Amino acid sequence: MLDNLLPFLVHWGITALSLWVASKLFRGLTFDGGSALAVSALLLGLANALVKPLLILLTLPLTLLTFGLFLLVINALMIMLVAAIVRGFRVSGFWTAFFASIFISLLSIIIGALLGGSNPETTIQMPQGGNWL
């Protein structure tokens, strides 16, 4: 159980930090305090784990038609959903959520890479020899 707790806390912290930085860059993204930020980061992770896969499945034809670009809309909708649930977290509109979600995703990836978030057991190793087809 404790083996899973540290990666969860690190991911939660990365999400909270990314949301905080995004709130400083995007005027339409605001938090009333640290508790609203922490709850928003937690619920964003929960929404991305539970609601987002369902939305991806329901909108699969549209996602395929747009070559995956509709996933950016789904990311923005996840931020708007969390803002609707958490008191003290406000998003001024769809486009703010859209661009903030792109920024948050990229910043989270960068911070995770800097912290060494890749697990060596899940890294794909290229074969050393043999024939390539």
N, C-alpha and C positions, 0 to 999 in steps of 0.2 A: 504494500500500500504506500509506504513512504517513498518507494522508488518512483512512483508516478506523481507524487506530490510536488517535488522540486521542478520538474518540467512544466507542470500546470501553473505553478506560481511564477515561473520565469515567463511563460507565454502571457499570463495575465498582466504581468508588469510591463512587458513589451507593448501589449495592446494599450494599456493605460498611458504609457509614455507617448505612443504614437497619437492617441486621441488628444493628449494635452498639447503636443506640438502642433497638431492640426488646428486646435482651437486658437492657438496664437497666430496662425497664418491665415485662417479663414474667418472673416468677421461674422459670418452667419452661423458659426458653430460655437456655442457657449456652454459653460458649466458654471453652476452656482457655487460649487465647492468641491473639495477633494472626495467627499463621500459620493457625490453624484458622478464624478469621474470614475471612481473605483467600481461602482455598481454598473455604470454604463459599459466599462471594459468587460466585466464579468458577463453581463447579459448579451453583449455583442458576440462574445465567444460562444455562448449558449445558442444564440440565434443562428450563428454560422454553422453550428454543429447539428441543430435539429430542424430549423425552418428552411435554411438555404438549400439543402439537398432536395427537399420536397418541391420548392419553387423551381429548381433546375429541372427536375423531372417533369413538372407540369408544363414548363415552357420549353421543353426540349426541341420541338419543331422550330420555334422562333430562334432559339439559340443556334441551331444548326444552319438556319437560313441566313443568319447574320454572322456566320463563321465564329461564333463565340463571343461577339461583342455585346450581346444582350446580358452576359454575365456581369458586366459593369453596371448595368441598370439594377440587377438583382443585388449587387453589393450596396448600391445607394439606397435601395429599399430596406435593406437590413439596418442601415444606420438610421433611417427615418422611423423604422419600427421601434428600435431601442429608444430613440428620442421621444416617441409617443408614450412609451411605458415609464421611463425614468423621469421623475420630477426633478427639475434642476438641470436637465440636458435639453438644449434647444437647437434645432436646425432650421434656418430661415426658409429653405426651399429645396426642391429636388436637385437643382444644379449645384448648390453648395454641397449637398450630400454626395452627389456624383463625383465631383472633383476631389472632395475630401476623402472619399473611399479609395480613390486611386492613390492619393498621397499616403493614406494610412497603410494601405497594402504594401506599397513600395518601401516605406520607412520601416515597417515591421520586418520585411524580408532582409533589409540591410542590417538592422539591429540584431536580428537573429543570427545572421551570418557572422557578424562581428563577435558575438558572444560564443560562437562555435556551436550553434544549434544543430549542426548536422551530426547524426549518429553514424559512426564508422560502420556499424553493422548494416545500415540501410543504404550505404553508398554503393552505386553501381560500379563494378570493376570491369575494365576492358580486358578481353582475353589477350594473353601474351603471345600466343602463337596460333597456328592453324589457318584454315582457309576462310576467307570472307566471301559470302555470297552476294 
